[in-house]
């Protein structure tokens, strides 16, 4: 009987140690998981805000492109009412106002280069609204493309495209060698 009590106590002790160890390991893993989540949270918020900005920006870029193109088209027309139409098109700056509001709303989430390119595009287009001419429309289109390229660079699309082309290139090389 004495030996059976000792065996029960040893079994209970082993069970207690294994349970305590399991609880400690679970606590340790949960703590590490929480620390990791705390570190990732700001990056997730930043990513979500930037994605939200880009989603709202896409239709505005089309509006700005249309604004610039409309002015450019009317500058090329030589009819009597063309100057009035140029002024009317140039004064329709609602897309520029929306663009500026969007930038103000999300500026704290955007990288400096993107903000700089956006500000240059906005100021160039505002100048076009005051003094519409062909050179300014050309400059605005270049700023628009430059801004779009900055977005692509920021999002990482260009890097993905380059990596994809490399991957296809290596596959093509293998196929040609076969």
Beta strands, then each sheet from edge to edge (+ up, - down):
end
